[in-house]
Amino acid sequence: MWLIRGLAPWRRGKKGFSWLEIDEAFCNGSPLSVLTKSYDITISPRFNANRQLTVFHIKHGERAVAAINDRLMQDMAE
C-alpha cells in the first residue's frame, strides 16, 4: 500500500507499507464527512505505531477501509 503525491517533480514523494506490515486500517469521520461521503483513512503498521499513513478526504473511504481490512483478514486466514 503506497501513497504517491505531488504534481511538481520537486514536490513528489511516496511512502507506504507492504501488506505484511499493515496491522489495521480505519477511517475518521465527522458529521460533514458523512454528508459528503469523504473520510480520512489511517493505516497503522504492526511494528511501529508512530509511523502511520494518513490520507485525507477520500471519497467513500469507508469502503476502502473495509476492503483493506477484509484483505488483511483473508491473508491471516491462509
FISEPA-573566 format. One record per residue: x, y, z of N, C-alpha, C in turn. Coordinates in Angstrom, 3 decimals, padded with zeros to 6 digits. Layout:
      n.px      n.py      n.pz     ca.px     ca.py     ca.pz      c.px      c.py      c.pz
         X         Y         Z         X         Y         Z         X         Y         Z
...
This chain:
      n.px      n.py      n.pz     ca.px     ca.py     ca.pz      c.px      c.py      c.pz
   000.864  -001.146   000.000   000.000   000.000   000.000   000.913   001.211   000.000
   000.872   001.995  -001.088   001.752   003.149  -001.233   000.937   004.387  -001.540
   001.371   005.501  -000.989   000.788   006.807  -001.272   001.820   007.590  -002.053
   001.467   007.980  -003.264   002.342   008.804  -004.095   001.648   010.134  -004.268
   002.371   011.215  -004.003   001.731   012.527  -004.054   002.639   013.538  -004.723
   002.031   014.671  -005.101   002.774   015.782  -005.669   002.754   015.783  -007.182
   002.328   016.880  -007.764   002.322   017.008  -009.218   003.660   017.519  -009.740
   004.243   018.470  -009.046   005.526   019.026  -009.473   006.651   018.070  -009.070
   007.679   017.927  -009.920   008.756   016.974  -009.620   009.450   017.227  -008.284
   009.585   018.473  -007.880   010.267   018.779  -006.627   009.372   018.568  -005.407
   008.083   018.326  -005.626   007.148   018.085  -004.528   006.731   016.615  -004.436
   007.205   015.792  -005.325   006.790   014.391  -005.332   007.389   013.635  -004.165
   006.652   012.658  -003.748   007.125   011.796  -002.676   006.251   010.566  -002.588
   006.767   009.555  -001.950   005.959   008.360  -001.733   006.334   007.765  -000.390
   005.341   007.157   000.222   005.574   006.423   001.451   004.496   005.373   001.570
   004.775   004.350   002.347   003.784   003.299   002.487   004.340   002.088   003.192
   003.564   001.008   003.128   003.887  -000.236   003.811   003.617  -001.398   002.868
   004.310  -002.498   003.116   003.940  -003.728   002.415   002.741  -004.337   003.145
   002.050  -005.253   002.493   000.871  -005.877   003.108   001.225  -006.585   004.408
   002.444  -007.116   004.495   002.843  -007.837   005.701   003.016  -006.916   006.899
   003.258  -005.632   006.660   003.472  -004.676   007.743   002.182  -004.073   008.288
   001.087  -004.133   007.536  -000.139  -003.431   007.924  -000.849  -004.185   009.041
  -001.207  -003.450   010.089  -001.958  -004.023   011.204  -003.451  -003.823   011.003
  -003.861  -002.589   010.726  -005.275  -002.301   010.516  -005.420  -000.977   009.778
  -006.601  -000.784   009.239  -006.967   000.484   008.613  -008.263   000.953   009.253
  -008.379   002.239   009.446  -009.620   002.787   009.983  -009.854   004.165   009.399
  -011.110   004.599   009.432  -011.441   005.913   008.886  -011.948   006.817   009.994
  -011.619   008.074   009.852  -012.058   009.101   010.787  -013.093   009.944   010.074
  -014.189   010.173   010.730  -015.246   010.948   010.095  -015.881   011.928   011.047
  -016.550   012.873   010.472  -017.318   013.862   011.218  -018.707   013.904   010.596
  -019.627   014.639   011.173  -020.943   014.754   010.526  -020.847   015.286   009.093
  -019.912   016.180   008.841  -019.718   016.680   007.478  -019.190   015.575   006.566
  -018.330   014.723   007.099  -017.812   013.602   006.312  -018.919   012.655   005.891
  -019.866   012.427   006.773  -020.983   011.537   006.451  -021.826   012.138   005.332
  -022.036   013.438   005.375  -022.834   014.093   004.332  -022.133   014.103   002.982
  -020.812   014.322   002.981  -020.067   014.411   001.724  -019.505   013.073   001.271
  -019.633   012.033   002.116  -019.076   010.698   001.834  -017.564   010.757   001.625
  -016.894   011.659   002.329  -015.453   011.845   002.223  -014.834   011.629   003.600
  -013.948   010.657   003.713  -013.380   010.285   005.002  -011.858   010.356   004.965
  -011.256   010.505   006.140  -009.812   010.404   006.293  -009.490   008.959   006.645
  -008.523   008.379   005.958  -008.129   006.990   006.177  -006.773   006.965   006.865
  -006.657   006.151   007.902  -005.383   005.960   008.591  -005.038   004.481   008.560
  -003.808   004.181   008.152  -003.316   002.807   008.096  -002.188   002.685   009.109
  -002.317   001.738   010.021  -001.336   001.549   011.095  -000.461   000.342   010.796
   000.843   000.487   010.969   001.729  -000.666   010.815   001.763  -001.506   012.087
   002.213  -002.728   011.974   002.270  -003.630   013.128   003.390  -003.284   014.094
   004.523  -002.897   013.564   005.734  -002.847   014.375   006.092  -001.464   014.898
   005.530  -000.397   014.337   005.893   000.954   014.752   004.645   001.826   014.741
   004.042   002.033   015.890   002.781   002.777   015.967   002.953   004.254   015.636
   004.172   004.757   015.693   004.410   006.172   015.400   004.450   006.462   013.908
   004.475   005.449   013.083   004.643   005.614   011.639   003.349   005.277   010.901
   002.305   006.035   011.142   001.025   005.790   010.485   000.968   006.531   009.155
   000.177   005.998   008.250  -000.059   006.620   006.953  -001.490   007.141   006.954
  -001.657   008.445   006.779  -002.982   009.059   006.777  -003.213   009.740   005.437
  -004.357   009.456   004.847  -004.767   010.075   003.586  -006.077   010.802   003.861
  -006.143   012.056   003.474  -007.288   012.896   003.806  -008.284   012.986   002.656
  -009.563   013.114   003.013  -010.659   013.407   002.086  -010.770   012.389   000.946
  -010.917   011.126   001.294  -011.082   010.061   000.305  -012.570   009.787   000.126
  -013.041   009.909  -001.108  -014.450   009.632  -001.379  -014.728   008.157  -001.130
  -015.800   007.875  -000.390  -016.175   006.514   000.011  -015.010   005.818   000.725
  -014.352   006.539   001.601  -013.223   005.992   002.355  -013.601   004.811   003.222
  -014.856   004.769   003.671  -015.284   003.637   004.499  -015.249   002.345   003.703
  -015.510   002.420   002.407  -015.432   001.221   001.553  -013.980   000.781   001.379
  -013.095   001.745   001.220  -011.671   001.424   001.081  -011.143   000.752   002.341
  -011.522   001.270   003.497  -011.091   000.684   004.769  -011.639  -000.731   004.910
  -012.890  -000.940   004.549  -013.480  -002.278   004.623  -012.746  -003.246   003.695
  -012.397  -002.798   002.492  -011.686  -003.657   001.545  -010.286  -003.999   002.054
  -009.590  -003.025   002.618  -008.247  -003.270   003.156  -008.314  -004.255   004.313
  -009.228  -004.035   005.243  -009.334  -004.927   006.402  -009.798  -006.326   006.008
  -010.677  -006.443   005.009  -011.085  -007.764   004.513  -009.897  -008.508   003.921
  -009.095  -007.807   003.146  -007.902  -008.422   002.547  -006.929  -008.883   003.634
  -006.755  -008.061   004.666  -005.867  -008.446   005.767  -006.386  -009.689   006.484
  -007.702  -009.775   006.677  -008.286  -010.947   007.339  -008.117  -012.199   006.483
  -008.257  -012.068   005.166  -008.060  -013.208   004.273  -006.617  -013.689   004.329
  -005.672  -012.745   004.350  -004.261  -013.123   004.411  -003.924  -013.813   005.725
  -004.560  -013.388   006.815  -004.306  -014.013   008.114  -004.904  -015.414   008.177
  -006.010  -015.644   007.467  -006.670  -016.949   007.484  -005.878  -017.995   006.701
  -005.075  -017.554   005.763  -004.325  -018.502   004.920  -003.078  -018.996   005.571
